[in-house]
Amino acid sequence: MNRKAVPVLVALGLILIIIAGFFGTRIIERYIPTNQKADMTELLGVKDDEVALYLNEELQEEKGIFVEGQTYLPIDWVNRTLNERFYWDTNEKLLVYALPDSIVYADHSTVGSTGKPLIWVDKDAVYLSAGLVANYTDIRVAAYDSAQNKRVFINNTWDALNKAVVKSDSNIRVKGGVKSPIVTWSAKGSHVTVLESMKRWDKVRTEDGFVGYVEHRRLGERTSEALKSTFEAPVYKNITMDDPVNLAWHQLTSLDGNASFDSLIANTKGVNVISPTWYELTDNEGNFKSLADAGYVKKAHDKGLKVWALINNFSKDVNTEILLSKTSTRRKLIESLMAEAKKYGYDGINLDFEGIKEEAGVHYIQFIRELSISCRKDGLVLSVDNYVPMAGNRFYNRKEQGIVADYVIIMGYDEHYAGGDAGSVASIGYVENGVKDTLLEVPKEKVVLAIPLYTRIWTEDESGKTTSSSIGIAKAKDWVTENKVELSWLEESGQYYGELKSADGMKKLWLEEERSIELKMNVIKQYDLAGVACWKLGFEPADLWDIIKLDKK
């Protein structure tokens, strides 16, 4: 060998050794498992007496607290994810829970069977003991609150668990991969619940309450463990009429208005419920003015009609949020309504609370829950009027109404209203979509569609300003005839349309009449709803009732 070549070969050898060492180190770094322990405080996001919350094995942003030797859950989180019926009265510092036939009250001094508080109030935050929540909610609770890193697992699903045996001592890691920090370890022969199975790694929950990832190859035999809930859900018994509801609202503004009952009802056919607008809230203390009349009820009963007295919140002196956010005020209002019902002998209460803001929604629903209890005890039908479902009125919580109330009424009108753009009061698409959207939350046996016996005449002046006036069907048809307005049928809206040039501007009318009303009645029949309601008596020609009336069962 050439001596000059030796240094070159040595140099090449050294280079190869360095390269091999470099890549070998990289391979070792990549494939040799790390023994680094996970920082559980950082992983769980808890400190001091905070408790990490898992819902169906998913770590939540919200935290519980550990005080008085037990775990408490934030009420806002409980309401949003587990059970919305825990109602906290911020004014009177009172927890209220409405059952079908009773109301449970608790404050900061109320203790459970363990002698420990059921509620913990920390500054502006309110917490419920995990045991209290479990008593009224269909959940499983596993608390690991004696550990340094406190955590509680809550499950509200009852699907079978996928269990597996650990074949050999195994590390449970934060993520899938040998370089991920170690959460805990599971001994050979222990069991884990497999939450998600992948090609090389499985997400598991260990017997001692940790969630992480283990290599798929380290898990052995898998079995399915069936679960069965022992929770007894509350049963809401509702009052249902034997025949479809055919309700007519009777608007009154004075006691003398009760005398118009005979003439107005004589114009109808098939009506079996009349709802006089007798009550209007007058302040934020639960007081109301009454136009109730015992003679009216007797005449209605003599004609075979049920009477559902209406109460509204239309007074400018009423702030619904303030009124209903106090438990004592709700109780006073409910007791007063029950006393009125006993005094006058009517058959039901119709709630017509409109224009409430989202902040009032939770209080309004609590009022309905509590009122339903008293109505159920006294045999009164509770019906609730609702807008057509829209994104902006979801807080009316039709789903909960559909559980606790007897009937949920869709006000299938005011698609276009005073102060807005000109258009139909109740096009057929608007009405049908309102029905379909309501049925996503409320069973059809409880849904009543309210239809308009009125329309609007719109006027657009030269400046483009639009005004309107409400007019009953009978008078609207007279207006069309008197002004020789030419009507054309609009298939899309399911109504006749007409317009008239006048000195005030262009007048426009989307007419409600027999044909348009029949389309709405067909929607009721198509979706097999509980009935129809009509706003209002006196707006309609007599022959319209031949179309509105529903056949008895």
HELIX and SHEET records of a PDB file:
HELIX    1   1 ALA A    5  TYR A   31  1                                  27    
HELIX    2   2 MET A   40  LEU A   44  1                                   5    
HELIX    3   3 ILE A   75  THR A   81  1                                   7    
HELIX    4   4 ALA A  130  TYR A  136  1                                   7    
HELIX    5   5 HIS A  216  ARG A  218  5                                   3    
HELIX    6   6 LEU A  255  SER A  260  5                                   6    
HELIX    7   7 PHE A  261  ILE A  265  1                                   5    
HELIX    8   8 ALA A  294  ASP A  302  1                                   9    
HELIX    9   9 THR A  320  LEU A  324  1                                   5    
HELIX   10  10 THR A  327  TYR A  344  1                                  18    
HELIX   11  11 GLU A  358  ASP A  378  1                                  21    
HELIX   12  12 ALA A  391  TYR A  396  5                                   6    
HELIX   13  13 ARG A  398  VAL A  404  1                                   7    
HELIX   14  14 ILE A  428  LEU A  439  1                                  12    
HELIX   15  15 LYS A  444  LYS A  446  5                                   3    
HELIX   16  16 ILE A  473  GLU A  482  1                                  10    
HELIX   17  17 GLU A  514  GLN A  526  1                                  13    
HELIX   18  18 ALA A  542  LEU A  544  5                                   3    
HELIX   19  19 TRP A  545  ILE A  548  1                                   4    
SHEET    1   A 7 ILE A 119  ASP A 122  0                                        
SHEET    2   A 7 ALA A 125  SER A 129 -1                                        
SHEET    3   A 7 GLN A  70  PRO A  74 -1                                        
SHEET    4   A 7 GLU A  58  VAL A  67 -1                                        
SHEET    5   A 7 GLU A  50  LEU A  55 -1                                        
SHEET    6   A 7 ARG A 151  ASN A 155  1                                        
SHEET    7   A 7 ARG A 140  TYR A 144 -1                                        
SHEET    1   B 3 PHE A  86  ASP A  89  0                                        
SHEET    2   B 3 LEU A  94  ALA A  98 -1                                        
SHEET    3   B 3 ILE A 103  ALA A 106 -1                                        
SHEET    1   C 5 VAL A 211  GLU A 215  0                                        
SHEET    2   C 5 TRP A 201  THR A 206 -1                                        
SHEET    3   C 5 HIS A 191  SER A 197 -1                                        
SHEET    4   C 5 LEU A 161  VAL A 166 -1                                        
SHEET    5   C 5 LEU A 219  GLU A 225 -1                                        
SHEET    1   D 2 SER A 170  ARG A 173  0                                        
SHEET    2   D 2 ILE A 182  SER A 186 -1                                        
SHEET    1   E10 PHE A 288  SER A 290  0                                        
SHEET    2   E10 TYR A 279  LEU A 281 -1                                        
SHEET    3   E10 LYS A 306  ASN A 312  1                                        
SHEET    4   E10 VAL A 273  PRO A 276  1                                        
SHEET    5   E10 VAL A 245  HIS A 250  1                                        
SHEET    6   E10 GLY A 531  TRP A 535  1                                        
SHEET    7   E10 VAL A 447  PRO A 452  1                                        
SHEET    8   E10 TYR A 407  MET A 411  1                                        
SHEET    9   E10 VAL A 381  TYR A 387  1                                        
SHEET   10   E10 GLY A 348  ASP A 352  1                                        
SHEET    1   F 5 THR A 466  GLY A 472  0                                        
SHEET    2   F 5 TYR A 454  GLU A 460 -1                                        
SHEET    3   F 5 GLY A 505  LEU A 511 -1                                        
SHEET    4   F 5 GLN A 495  SER A 502 -1                                        
SHEET    5   F 5 SER A 488  LEU A 490 -1                                        
END                                                                             
